Amino acid sequence: MTPTDEPPPAGAATDAVDPAFVPVVRAVSDALGDRIIAAIVHGSATSGGLRPESDLDLLVIVAASLDERTRAVLVDRLLDVSGSRARLGPARPAEVTVVVKRDLDPWRFPPVTDLQYGEWLRAEVEAGTLAGPHADPDLTVVLTAARQRGIAVIGPGPRELIPEIPASDLERAIVASLPELVGNLAGDERNVLLTLARMQHTLESGSIVPKDVAAERVARRIPPDEGALLLRAAAAYRGEVHDEWMPRPTALDSYVQRARREIEGHPTH
């Protein structure tokens, strides 16, 4: 894999960020105040635009690890504005990742997530059992995406704060996340297929692109029945079609196994 470290598109600025981020950024700012060094929008919003199923991805870099009271205030504010069950009314799901600046420089693998909020964690949040600071290989992918195409809405730009991440660590992070991803296939077929495709594309190119873009690129080089599944998943991700997976179990299983072999067999640096 050759790392691709492209800057945001020319002319990118905070006013280019989708307005859907406003309540999420406000919630984070209200909860964390001057603890925030930077807040960086990344993901689909800065690499082609939000899709109907896209989360609002926000990386928050703070000066010091959050104490328990501050963590509780932050997640309470996010419960107000995130997802279909948001207390203030249905909204796009937010995925907010908090990291401490000193945990980024010098770079160490795996990096440490100080706090993460996502709708898949809502039950844990509501039960008061959200994980504390922890080593998190998946954070490597988030940081790479934010450095490549993130847009700061608070504080300095991503390249001033996120060090260049070795390609070998990005590869390690992708491989480490594979078993859990594949284990969640049943009932989450579309997301698993698209994430596998993005893993394959990232390992090949070093660039993290939207899931539907990765799926379309991978579909060109695999058997037609498997490629058709990826193309349908990509179209559904954009809200163009409704996807049903049960009638095509053979192609589904075949693609998942193919992707797994490619990812696990990818030569590392």
N, C-alpha and C positions, 0 to 999 in steps of 0.2 A: 504494500500500500504506500503510495506517495502522498504525504499530507498536502491538503489543499487548504490554504489559509486566506480565503478571499475576503476582502473588505465588504461592508454593506454596499448596496447599489449607490452610485453617485447621486448626491443630493439628498440622501436619507437624513431625516431629522426627526426630532420627537413629535412634530406635528404630522408625521407620516404614520404614526402608530394608530391602530384601529381604536375608535372611541370606546369600544367595549372594555378596554383596559382601565378606563378612568376610575370606576368604582373600586377595582382591585388595587390599583396603585394608591388611591386615597385610603383604603382600609389599612394597607401596609404602612403608609406614612403616618397615619393617625396612631397606629399601635406602637411603632418603633421610633418615631421622631428622629432625634439627632443621632441615634445609634446607626442609622443608615449611611453607608459610604456611597453606595450606588444601587440603583434598581434598573435592571436590564431586561427589556422585552426580547424574547427569542422565539424559536420554533416557527410554525407556519406563518405567523403574523409578519415576520421579517424575511421570509423566503418564499414569496409567491402569493401571500395573502391567506387569511383564515378560510378554512373549509367549513361546511356545515357541522362536521363532527370535531373540529379542532378545539383543543383546550386553549386557555389564555396562559401562556408560559411566561413566568416572571422569575428571574434570578435576582436575589437580594443579597448584597455583600454588606456585612456589618462589622463594626469595630471589635466586638467581643461577643462571646457566647451569650445567648439569651437566657435570662433567669426564668424560673418557673412562672412567675406572675406575668412577665412580658409575653412568654409563649402562650399562656392562656388567653391573654387579651388579643393577641394576633389571630389565633385560630378562631376565637369567638367572632371577630370582625369578618373573617373570611367566610364563616358559616352564613353570614348575612347576605353575601354578594355572589356566592359561587354555586353554580349548578341549578338543576331543575327544582331542588328543594331549598334554594336560597330563601332566607327569612324575609328579605325585602322584595321578593318576587323572582320568578324564574330568570336565569341568566346563563351565559356560557360557563362551563366549568373552569375553574382556575386551578393551575398547578404552580404553586409558589415554593421555591427552593431557597433556603437561607443558608449562607456559608459565611464563615469568619475569615476576614482578610488574611490573618496570619496562617491559616490553614491552606492558603493558596500559594504562598511564597515563603520559603522555597517549595517547589512542587514535590509532592510525595504521592505515591500510589499505594493503596486506594485513597482518594481524598475523603474528607469528612463532611458530611451533611449535618448542619446544626439543627435544622428543622425542615420538614417537607410537609406541605399540605396539598392534597388532591382529593377529588370526589370519591375515589376508591378507598380513601382513608376516613371518610366521614363518620362511619360507625365507631372507629377507634377514637376519633376526636370527641365525639359526643359522649363516649364512655370515659373520657379522660385518660386514655392509654396510648396516646401518640408517642412514638419513639423519640428518645432524646438524641443528642449528638452521637453519630455512629459512622464507622467506615463504610463507604458506599461506592463500589465500583461504577454503578450507573451514573453517578455524578460526573464522571469523566466525559460521558457523552453530552450531558447538559452543558458543561463548561466549554467543550469543543464547539458545540453549536452556537453558544452565546458569543464566543470569541470570533467565530467566523462571520456571523451575520447579525449579532445582537445590536439593539439600539438602546442607548441609555435614556431613561426618562427622569432619572435623578442621578446627579453626580457624574463622574468621569466615564468615558467610553470603555467598553470591555477590554480593549487591548492594553489599556493603562493598568488594569487590575488583574487580568487573567493571564498567567504565563503561557507560553507556547507549550502545548502538551505533546509529549512524544507519541509518535504513531504506534509504537509498541504497547503503550498503556491504553490507548483507545482500542486497540485490538483485544487486549486482555479483558477490558471492560465488556466488550460485545460478547465474547465467548463466555464470560462468567454469567451473563444474564440469560443465556440461551435455555438452560434446563427449566427455569421457572416460567419463562415465556411459553415454551412448548407445552408445559404441563397445564397451562391455562387455556388450551385450544378450544375445548368443548364449551360452547356458549359464547365464545369471544373470537370466533373464527376470523372475522374481517380484520380486527385489530392485530391478531397474531400474524396473519398473512402479510399485511402491510408492513408490520415491524420487521419481520424476517427479510422482506425485500429491501427495506432500508438498511438493515445490517449488511446484507450482501453488497449493496451499492457502496456503502461507506467503506467496507473492507477493500473493495476494488479501486475506489477513487480517492478516499481520504476526505471526501466532502459529504456533509450531512444535508440532505435535501428533503423536501416534503414527502410524506409517505406515498402519496399517489404518483408523484414523479418517479420515485425509486421503483415502484411497482411496474410502471410502464416501461422503464428501461430494462428491468430484469425480464419482463415478459417477452421481450424481443429475442432472447437467446435460449429459452427453455421450450420443451414440447408444447404444441399448440393447446392441448387440453388444460395444462397447468397455467399457461400464459393467459388463457381466457378467464380463468378464475381470478388471477391477479388484476386483470383489466376490469373485471366486474367489481372487485373489491375497491379499486381505485375510483370507479364511477360512483359507487355507493358512498364512498367517503366524501365525494363532492356533492352528494345529494341528487344525483342524476337518475339513479335506479334504486330499486329495493333489492337487497341481496338475500338469497336463500341458499343454504349450504348443504342441507341433508341430501338432495338428489345427486350430489357429485362427490361422494365420499372417496372414491378411488383417486381422482385427480387431486383432491385436497390432501390426502395422506401422502401421495406421491410427491407433491411439491414440498410439503413440510419436511419429509425425509431428505429430499434433494438439498434444500436450503440448509438443513442441519449438517449434512455431510460437508457442504462447501464451507460453512462458517467454522466448523470444528477443524477442518483440514487446511484452513488458510495459513500459508506460511507466515510466521511472525518474525519481527525484526530482532 
